[in-house]
Amino acid sequence: MILVLGSNGFVGKAMCARLAAEKRVYYASTHAECDLRREEDTRALFEKVQPEVVINLAAFLGGVHFGYEHAAEMFSNNMRMQINILDACRDTHVKRLINPIGSCVYPGALDMYTESKLWDGPMHQSVLAFATAKKAFVVASWAYHKQYGLDVMNLVMSNMYGPADHFDPVRSHAVGALIRKFVQAKEKQLPAVTVLGSGKPIREWLYVEDAADALYRAIGAEPYDSIINIGAAKGYSIQETAELIKELVGYDGEIVNDLSQMDGALCKRVDGTLGNKLLNWYPQTEFKEGLRKTIEWFDLHKEEYI
């Protein structure tokens, strides 16, 4: 049995769709059923399901501004969930825990993220609370493996986007926020769309179905006791991303940069050489095509956001 935690979220939906397509037996857990911040709830879920494999897609997260405003909640909620999940995996003899981690765990000054540089400097302040909690999971995975023999696969993912992403102004990341802005501007015939910051930061984007493919491949991969990057080492500036979305939406107005807003880390690109080797994984979705699919999904659900 495969237990998917956070199955009702953005990545969780894509993961469950992949498991269903592969005809794998899985149990989809949602926050409504189990509050993973509560030890007793987490233990009860694991004892009920008795999973052999756990895919942990549960997290408390949001964009840069959300992270600043809810820093304490980000740290405490994620830390509680992580410890409860690890303890439950240990106590119910889970054979493998698969855990995606955001690339924000890398030092903020790097422009290319390789596994050997994980500890080579401080993380960017804009993601410090969330990233510290996720980096702590890397240490906890090592500790639980060393003391209890727990098999954990930590996959460091590029910034994800795709259908069912966050598109609201508070929780969305750059792609989701920009899609909502451009679609809204077209609908309301607004003269301009504002991009927060200079537009210069570079981000690598991972389509959600490609992310689910990497997670699926980790189920049967050989054990590996350190982090594995999932990426293609190719990035786009926020300005380039905005221009692409503008083109795909068919918006005719201007793009205005709000230079009073923070930029975040200047460059986030992920060297996926190790992931290519260990998981035989390569991204299948070209960025422009992924944006087109995401915009099509948003068009069908835009009444919820505009």
Secondary structure, DSSP 8 states (H G I E B T S, - for coil): -EEEETTTSHHHHHHHHHHHHTT--EEEE-TTT--TTSHHHHHHHHHHH--SEEEE-------HHHHHHTHHHHHHHHHHHHHHHHHHHHHTT-SEEEEEEEGGGS-TT-SSB-GGGTTSS---GGGHHHHHHHHHHHHHHHHHHHHH---EEEEEE-EEE-TT---STTT--HHHHHHHHHHHHHHHT-SEEEEES-S--EE-EEEHHHHHHHHHHHHSS---SSEEEE--S--EEHHHHHHHHHHHHT--SEEEEETTS----SEE-B--HHHHHHH-----S-HHHHHHHHHHHHHHHGGGT-
